Amino acid sequence: MAQGQHSAQQLMDIESELGAHNYHPLEVVLTRGEGIWVWDVDGKRYMDCLSAYSAVNQGHCHPKILNALIEQASRLPLTSRAFHNDQLALFYEEICALTNSHKVLPMNSGAEAVETAIKAVRKWGYEVKGVPHDQAEVIVCEEAFHGRTITIVGFSTDPKAHRNFGPFTPGFKIIPYGDAEALERAITPNTVAFLVEPIQGEAGVNIPPAGYLKRIREICSANTVMLVMDEIQTGLGRTGKLFAEEHEGVEADVTLVGKALSGGFYPMSAVLSNTEVLGVLQPGQHGSTFGGNPLACAVGRAALKVLTEEGLIENSARQGAYFLDELQKLRNNKVKEVRGRGLMLAIEFHPEIGGARQYSEALRAVGMLCKETHEDTLRISPPLVIKRDEVDWALERIDQVLRDT
Ligand SMILES: *Cc1c(COP(=O)(O)O)cnc(C)c1O
């Protein structure tokens, strides 16, 4: 009971009593973080193997990002976009140079970036492609995760995400993930975009078959359909490249980033695109009070700089490859498959084992925080600053828990 007057149990009880129960967190109450480590209110240390769903790729409390936050917060946090601020242009310049983009639209949450992209490709469809009024179609994938707004959950195939939240926004067509021929069949003259994750994170680190990204890039180009890649989780180094699409050497027309864009300090997302798509938006047609604010831009600039200057993308590739190799050696009859790319790793258990939650709990007890995704899969995605001996530390614990649970 190191901090304040409340015990961990009291804090959890208050949350449970006063808060909506829209999450089912592990029973650990965190109070401090540094790099890959976090501490609970009783002083126990854990390795963070979730990284806030990849929002903390740069590690907890990175000093350079923290300094940028403090400096900007004490100077000027918010202007609204009614006026210019002296951070936005520099953020644009730096993110465009890094990602090879022509235009940027800054928002706050990932879901807002997805919504923004949907609005932009629809408008592009009517004004540039010539789709008849209100007929635009966007193709999406089964088991995708793109956020929690009404429009987005309306095209989710996860019953928990959409049941009893209707009626939903029309104009979406759902096809199987990883099946390029299904995309080809689904496209009509009214199709404006294909929205897809290069690896499905929330669905359990679903990696599409080799050649898929390349093939969907060709199909979209051949049909004048905008390829919108949701890299909110896979982007910014998580898979061992700046963007996961680079594993097949493709470039999307529209790329969505969020999460690690601020290194976990601040909600921040962005739509990155070629000039044609974001070029259709005129004053008054889209916006956000906080989107592109100077605090976010200063933090984002520092977070991107840390990612490249500290070699975190290369480290993700190197440690991820080692981690995956070693995980594959932990032979165990409860494990159905081990997979991953960079530091986006997953262990899928056989369904008859009774769910991955018991492993999240068992790992917590030995000092590792992981979260199951869907029923049977345990995702392992530590901050990209993890070192080789720390990967070994994690492997020992995973091995122990696989044998004992
Ligand atoms: C987390 C996530 C989102 C939504 O981001 P929020 O900031 O939670 O709204 C969208 N797409 C993907 C792939 C994500 O992982």
The ligand as an ORCA input file, in Angstrom:
! r2SCAN-3c Opt
* xyz 0 1
  C      -6.471      0.339    -31.440
  C      -6.846      0.259    -32.875
  C      -7.781      1.142    -33.443
  C      -8.571      2.134    -32.623
  O      -7.783      3.040    -31.937
  P      -8.410      3.839    -30.668
  O      -7.346      4.841    -30.351
  O      -8.623      2.833    -29.596
  O      -9.672      4.453    -31.134
  C      -8.020      1.038    -34.802
  N      -7.396      0.125    -35.552
  C      -6.497     -0.746    -35.040
  C      -5.832     -1.721    -35.942
  C      -6.214     -0.721    -33.682
  O      -5.365     -1.617    -33.160
*
